[in-house]
Amino acid sequence: MLTMLVVILHELDYLPELLDAWRSINVPGVTILQTMGGFQAEAFVNRGGLGSLLGVFENNKSQQRTLFSLIDDPELLEQAIAEADRVVKGFDRPHSGILFTIPLGQALGLQKWGKPDEKKAQELLEEQTTNNDKGNENLVKWLEEGIKEKKGKQALSEGNAMRKTPVSEIIKILDQDAVIVPADAPLNAVVRALVARPDLPFACVVNNEKRLVGLVNPAAVAEQMMVNVMPDEYVDDPLEYEKARKLIDAGEDRMVSDVMGEPVFVHMEDKLDKAYHEMRTHGLSGVPVVDKHYHVQGFVSLVAVMAVCTAEEEK
């Protein structure tokens, strides 16, 4: 069945990431409209007349965009919804926007005879990627030569085998469940959850759809709580003092979503090299594992990754 997927996006900063996410899973023909909420439009008319409202659109000042795409694959539709929900960190979050679907009947013009412009753009992108990769390949070769010289050729072949170990195998080594807290929970909920699992370095934040939308580092929660206990820790540096003032002004009713950071994750079908790359890039000692709809399935730790490498070396 043909379905129209509609996203009313209130924060334009998320627009490029959303388009990239949809492009990566081959969501067809996304159309973008410049739109405005009815109450906001009424306020413009009341303040300056119809001319002021038209000026908003003429000068591209509206901060809202409406995106829609026609999708005939139910699985692709679910994946597109999951990607949009992830990018905006949950549509249940205030001021994030609205997502809805509309079942459709007939639609003409979806299939075209040819798409030469898209093909040319893809070729250009591949050429640019190839040029960037060449420089990195040279650096990798130099490192590999050093490994051969110090450890022998076998070390390289063993390393190549290790890096292709699936996350689905690594996760079995310690069999750890992730710590999960709702985005709208109070900060005390994070503390209770982490106290129950002190072996894990952070909590995974999920929205109402149970999709991963962020990570909470205990240090971020501690700053909010400890400023009341140890204000003297924040007076040596002007920037730290300003941070303390903001934390105090925020009050005691902060939620998990107020202190969470960006979501970092791997999929079950990813390999060891992807898991280690995410950990090293973000300075983490582990990452949550999610399914294709971003529901948390478990946790893969740096210790487990190292255990795979140690086991191969012992063999």
HELIX and SHEET records of a PDB file:
HELIX    1   1 LEU A   12  TYR A   14  5                                   3    
HELIX    2   2 LEU A   15  SER A   24  1                                  10    
HELIX    3   3 GLY A   38  GLY A   48  1                                  11    
HELIX    4   4 LEU A   50  GLU A   58  1                                   9    
HELIX    5   5 PRO A   74  VAL A   87  1                                  14    
HELIX    6   6 PRO A  116  LYS A  151  1                                  36    
HELIX    7   7 LYS A  153  ARG A  163  1                                  11    
HELIX    8   8 VAL A  167  LEU A  174  1                                   8    
HELIX    9   9 LEU A  187  ALA A  196  1                                  10    
HELIX   10  10 PRO A  218  MET A  226  1                                   9    
HELIX   11  11 PRO A  231  TYR A  234  5                                   4    
HELIX   12  12 PRO A  238  ALA A  250  1                                  13    
HELIX   13  13 VAL A  256  ASP A  258  5                                   3    
HELIX   14  14 LEU A  272  HIS A  282  1                                  11    
HELIX   15  15 LEU A  302  GLU A  314  1                                  13    
SHEET    1   A 4 THR A  31  THR A  35  0                                        
SHEET    2   A 4 GLN A  64  ILE A  71 -1                                        
SHEET    3   A 4 THR A   3  LEU A   9 -1                                        
SHEET    4   A 4 GLY A  97  PRO A 103 -1                                        
SHEET    1   B 3 ILE A 180  PRO A 182  0                                        
SHEET    2   B 3 ALA A 203  VAL A 206  1                                        
SHEET    3   B 3 LEU A 212  VAL A 216 -1                                        
SHEET    1   C 3 VAL A 266  HIS A 267  0                                        
SHEET    2   C 3 GLY A 286  VAL A 290  1                                        
SHEET    3   C 3 VAL A 296  SER A 301 -1                                        
END                                                                             
